[in-house]
């Protein structure tokens, strides 16, 4: 099946089609993101064409075969799987809720709170600790910021930080508004942002130079000042 991308009705959606074809889209997938993309693209199904392919016959003897699923072929990365395990454990630990609330609002933790959180997780699942996970992925990232990568940030908190920019720039165009909305969503979901990520898709969907093409130099500098609070590494 193929979508007829030469049709005028389809062209406005080409950027979304390109997005779902990127491996990075599926590595960071969530139910909410998948549902959002489904709603955007569902109307395009009427423009699909079906390609007829003759089935290939393979003559293979009926012998026993033991299949092994390679972990590096799974849809989710190791980080995604660990994140799910940590979030499941944390959601069942009432004692951790105040600490998690502080993390999701980017408030600093005391050493006592940090050690207490790791102890609670260790009691819940003795097979791993946040410290071990931290070493495995990127020890150069501050441990507190690393925990943010796991639990994310409150969308309302992220939006509040960017509202300062909006109040100073009330005449933004559609591209600028959408860029900021996407930036907020990415930060909340990922718990922060690597600055180099700004120059990759989907941010380059708005302009090939990303933020530097969407905003003027003064505006970009204001946004980078806000990002100082959220940047990772």
Secondary structure, 3 states (H helix, E strand, C coil): CEECCCCHHHHCCHHHHHHHHCHHHHHCCCHHHHHHHHHHHHHHHHHEECCCCCCCCCCCCCCCCCCCCCHHHCCCCHHHHHHHHHHHHHHCCHHHHHHHHHHHCCCCCCHHHHHHHHHHHHHHCCCCCHHHHHHHHCCCCCHHHHHHHHHCCCHHHHHHHHHHHHHHCCCCCHHHHHHHHHHHHHHHHHCCECHHHHHCCCHHHCCCCCHHHHCCHHHHHHHHHHHCCCECC
